[in-house]
Amino acid sequence: MKPVSVYITVPGSSAQRDMSGWRNKKPVIDYGRCTNCLICWIFCPEPAIIREEGKIVIDYMHCKGCGICAVECPRKCIEMVGEL
């Protein structure tokens, strides 16, 4: 019998998994309005928001599309758009 669910037994191991298949919308950042305040990074439940070369970047391999980053962004510069 196949397992009914998947669970993570080792802390931090979700960073090694591709979570992109979970979402139907993805966050897109308007860099013209983003101030790199890192609020999205603080609230992101996955290792999907990183800082690269002085700006926030979405790691779509780890993003589940939950939209927490878009809700918590104080400047509302993150928009959830449909996946193709």
Z-matrix of the N, CA and C atoms (Angstrom, degrees):
N
C 1 1.453
C 2 1.527 1 109.31
N 3 1.339 2 116.12 1 136.44
C 4 1.458 3 121.47 2 179.24
C 5 1.522 4 109.79 3 -78.66
N 6 1.350 5 116.68 4 149.43
C 7 1.466 6 118.74 5 176.65
C 8 1.530 7 110.73 6 -65.44
N 9 1.319 8 116.40 7 145.72
C 10 1.458 9 122.64 8 -177.73
C 11 1.521 10 111.07 9 -79.24
N 12 1.307 11 117.36 10 -33.57
C 13 1.458 12 120.32 11 -178.14
C 14 1.519 13 110.16 12 -137.08
N 15 1.318 14 114.08 13 167.95
C 16 1.458 15 120.70 14 176.71
C 17 1.514 16 107.38 15 -110.38
N 18 1.294 17 116.51 16 135.97
C 19 1.450 18 120.10 17 176.70
C 20 1.518 19 108.98 18 -133.51
N 21 1.305 20 115.67 19 154.25
C 22 1.457 21 121.81 20 -177.14
C 23 1.512 22 107.76 21 -103.01
N 24 1.319 23 116.38 22 121.73
C 25 1.462 24 120.53 23 -176.41
C 26 1.516 25 113.32 24 -98.41
N 27 1.321 26 117.06 25 -16.03
C 28 1.454 27 121.22 26 -178.74
C 29 1.525 28 108.74 27 -113.35
N 30 1.334 29 118.79 28 122.05
C 31 1.464 30 120.51 29 179.59
C 32 1.529 31 111.38 30 -56.51
N 33 1.326 32 115.36 31 136.40
C 34 1.457 33 121.34 32 177.73
C 35 1.514 34 114.67 33 83.00
N 36 1.323 35 118.21 34 -1.78
C 37 1.456 36 119.47 35 -176.38
C 38 1.528 37 113.06 36 -75.59
N 39 1.326 38 118.77 37 -13.40
C 40 1.468 39 119.59 38 177.84
C 41 1.524 40 111.11 39 -66.02
N 42 1.322 41 117.65 40 -21.74
C 43 1.461 42 120.94 41 177.67
C 44 1.518 43 111.69 42 -65.94
N 45 1.327 44 117.00 43 -16.75
C 46 1.454 45 120.86 44 -179.11
C 47 1.525 46 112.26 45 -96.28
N 48 1.318 47 118.92 46 -0.20
C 49 1.456 48 122.48 47 -176.26
C 50 1.531 49 111.61 48 -106.57
N 51 1.324 50 115.72 49 146.53
C 52 1.463 51 121.68 50 175.43
C 53 1.525 52 107.85 51 -84.04
N 54 1.326 53 117.08 52 111.97
C 55 1.460 54 122.57 53 -176.65
C 56 1.530 55 112.22 54 -101.96
N 57 1.318 56 118.25 55 2.07
C 58 1.462 57 121.77 56 -172.91
C 59 1.525 58 113.48 57 -62.31
N 60 1.304 59 118.75 58 -23.42
C 61 1.454 60 121.39 59 -179.64
C 62 1.522 61 113.75 60 -72.38
N 63 1.325 62 117.73 61 -7.99
C 64 1.460 63 122.22 62 -178.27
C 65 1.519 64 112.56 63 -80.21
N 66 1.317 65 118.33 64 -19.88
C 67 1.465 66 119.35 65 -168.32
C 68 1.522 67 112.95 66 -104.64
N 69 1.356 68 113.85 67 156.52
C 70 1.462 69 120.43 68 170.84
C 71 1.528 70 109.84 69 -118.93
N 72 1.334 71 116.46 70 -10.23
C 73 1.469 72 122.43 71 172.81
C 74 1.518 73 107.93 72 -131.77
N 75 1.329 74 115.13 73 150.61
C 76 1.457 75 119.08 74 178.45
C 77 1.527 76 110.10 75 -128.67
N 78 1.331 77 116.75 76 149.87
C 79 1.461 78 119.97 77 178.50
C 80 1.527 79 111.23 78 -79.29
N 81 1.323 80 115.24 79 137.17
C 82 1.464 81 121.61 80 176.51
C 83 1.526 82 106.89 81 -125.95
N 84 1.313 83 115.99 82 129.74
C 85 1.467 84 121.86 83 -175.48
C 86 1.529 85 110.66 84 -94.55
N 87 1.332 86 115.93 85 132.90
C 88 1.469 87 122.11 86 171.49
C 89 1.530 88 105.89 87 -89.32
N 90 1.319 89 116.74 88 97.07
C 91 1.462 90 121.32 89 -175.41
C 92 1.524 91 113.41 90 -66.49
N 93 1.312 92 118.06 91 -17.67
C 94 1.459 93 121.46 92 176.61
C 95 1.524 94 112.13 93 -69.31
N 96 1.333 95 116.83 94 -24.55
C 97 1.465 96 121.36 95 -179.34
C 98 1.518 97 113.15 96 -107.76
N 99 1.334 98 118.21 97 -16.98
C 100 1.467 99 122.87 98 -176.02
C 101 1.532 100 110.46 99 -70.43
N 102 1.329 101 116.30 100 132.70
C 103 1.470 102 121.52 101 178.59
C 104 1.526 103 112.04 102 -106.85
N 105 1.329 104 117.40 103 7.10
C 106 1.462 105 122.16 104 -178.87
C 107 1.529 106 112.28 105 57.08
N 108 1.321 107 115.62 106 43.35
C 109 1.471 108 120.43 107 -179.18
C 110 1.528 109 112.32 108 -75.23
N 111 1.326 110 117.59 109 -15.86
C 112 1.471 111 125.46 110 177.83
C 113 1.530 112 114.31 111 72.70
N 114 1.325 113 118.38 112 11.02
C 115 1.467 114 120.54 113 176.88
C 116 1.531 115 109.54 114 -61.71
N 117 1.320 116 117.73 115 -41.75
C 118 1.467 117 121.23 116 178.87
C 119 1.523 118 110.29 117 -60.86
N 120 1.307 119 117.48 118 -40.65
C 121 1.462 120 122.77 119 179.69
C 122 1.527 121 110.70 120 -64.47
N 123 1.318 122 116.72 121 -40.37
C 124 1.464 123 121.13 122 -179.77
C 125 1.524 124 110.89 123 -63.45
N 126 1.320 125 117.80 124 -42.88
C 127 1.460 126 121.75 125 -174.51
C 128 1.531 127 114.17 126 -86.80
N 129 1.312 128 118.96 127 -15.32
C 130 1.467 129 121.20 128 -178.03
C 131 1.529 130 110.12 129 -64.07
N 132 1.359 131 117.55 130 122.50
C 133 1.462 132 119.85 131 -178.48
C 134 1.528 133 113.84 132 -78.11
N 135 1.299 134 118.67 133 -6.58
C 136 1.460 135 123.30 134 179.91
C 137 1.529 136 109.21 135 -121.64
N 138 1.327 137 118.08 136 167.22
C 139 1.477 138 119.32 137 176.46
C 140 1.530 139 110.07 138 -81.33
N 141 1.339 140 116.66 139 53.20
C 142 1.459 141 120.85 140 -172.38
C 143 1.521 142 114.04 141 -102.21
N 144 1.306 143 118.24 142 -11.78
C 145 1.463 144 120.47 143 179.13
C 146 1.520 145 107.52 144 -116.72
N 147 1.317 146 114.46 145 122.82
C 148 1.458 147 119.98 146 -178.38
C 149 1.526 148 109.44 147 -128.82
N 150 1.308 149 115.63 148 163.43
C 151 1.457 150 120.99 149 176.87
C 152 1.518 151 107.85 150 -108.52
N 153 1.317 152 115.99 151 121.44
C 154 1.457 153 122.53 152 -177.86
C 155 1.518 154 109.44 153 -130.16
N 156 1.301 155 116.36 154 125.16
C 157 1.463 156 122.02 155 177.44
C 158 1.531 157 112.07 156 50.63
N 159 1.333 158 116.23 157 42.72
C 160 1.458 159 121.32 158 175.31
C 161 1.511 160 116.19 159 80.50
N 162 1.346 161 118.71 160 8.84
C 163 1.456 162 119.65 161 177.61
C 164 1.523 163 110.33 162 -138.04
N 165 1.321 164 115.57 163 159.05
C 166 1.454 165 122.94 164 179.11
C 167 1.525 166 108.57 165 -78.09
N 168 1.331 167 116.19 166 136.57
C 169 1.462 168 122.06 167 179.18
C 170 1.521 169 108.29 168 -132.81
N 171 1.331 170 116.90 169 140.12
C 172 1.459 171 121.88 170 176.63
C 173 1.526 172 108.53 171 -90.43
N 174 1.310 173 116.99 172 125.81
C 175 1.461 174 122.78 173 173.73
C 176 1.524 175 106.02 174 -91.00
N 177 1.324 176 116.40 175 96.29
C 178 1.464 177 120.93 176 -173.18
C 179 1.533 178 113.27 177 -67.37
N 180 1.307 179 118.21 178 -17.09
C 181 1.460 180 120.04 179 176.01
C 182 1.531 181 111.00 180 -66.92
N 183 1.320 182 116.54 181 -30.30
C 184 1.461 183 121.01 182 -177.06
C 185 1.528 184 113.46 183 -105.20
N 186 1.318 185 117.78 184 -8.47
C 187 1.466 186 121.43 185 -179.08
C 188 1.531 187 110.42 186 -77.28
N 189 1.336 188 115.49 187 128.32
C 190 1.468 189 120.75 188 177.66
C 191 1.524 190 111.87 189 -93.22
N 192 1.321 191 117.65 190 -8.31
C 193 1.459 192 120.93 191 179.36
C 194 1.514 193 113.83 192 79.39
N 195 1.324 194 117.39 193 27.71
C 196 1.466 195 120.90 194 -176.53
C 197 1.530 196 112.38 195 -69.37
N 198 1.339 197 118.11 196 -27.01
C 199 1.459 198 121.81 197 177.88
C 200 1.507 199 115.43 198 85.30
N 201 1.323 200 117.72 199 3.43
C 202 1.470 201 120.21 200 179.92
C 203 1.522 202 110.35 201 -60.41
N 204 1.321 203 117.35 202 -39.22
C 205 1.468 204 120.74 203 179.92
C 206 1.525 205 111.24 204 -59.91
N 207 1.329 206 116.93 205 -42.03
C 208 1.468 207 121.21 206 -179.32
C 209 1.525 208 111.30 207 -67.75
N 210 1.313 209 116.80 208 -38.33
C 211 1.473 210 120.88 209 179.88
C 212 1.524 211 110.87 210 -68.69
N 213 1.311 212 116.89 211 -41.47
C 214 1.468 213 121.26 212 -174.95
C 215 1.522 214 114.48 213 -83.10
N 216 1.310 215 118.64 214 -15.42
C 217 1.464 216 121.22 215 -178.93
C 218 1.530 217 110.07 216 -62.19
N 219 1.344 218 118.41 217 117.79
C 220 1.462 219 120.46 218 -177.71
C 221 1.534 220 113.61 219 -67.81
N 222 1.320 221 117.79 220 -23.93
C 223 1.467 222 121.59 221 179.98
C 224 1.518 223 112.56 222 -96.67
N 225 1.337 224 117.11 223 -3.17
C 226 1.471 225 123.22 224 -179.81
C 227 1.528 226 111.69 225 53.82
N 228 1.333 227 115.14 226 44.54
C 229 1.469 228 119.45 227 179.87
C 230 1.530 229 111.93 228 -101.76
N 231 1.334 230 117.57 229 9.23
C 232 1.452 231 121.40 230 175.02
C 233 1.518 232 107.55 231 -112.69
N 234 1.328 233 115.88 232 122.54
C 235 1.462 234 121.35 233 -179.59
C 236 1.518 235 109.08 234 -115.95
N 237 1.319 236 116.65 235 138.00
C 238 1.456 237 121.46 236 175.99
C 239 1.528 238 108.10 237 -89.14
N 240 1.328 239 115.99 238 119.97
C 241 1.456 240 121.43 239 -179.24
C 242 1.534 241 109.74 240 -119.18
N 243 1.321 242 116.17 241 148.78
C 244 1.452 243 121.60 242 -178.34
C 245 1.514 244 112.94 243 -64.62
N 246 1.321 245 114.47 244 143.50
C 247 1.464 246 121.23 245 175.40
C 248 1.524 247 108.32 246 -76.70
N 249 1.296 248 116.42 247 149.88
C 250 1.466 249 120.84 248 176.81
C 251 1.499 250 110.40 249 -86.28
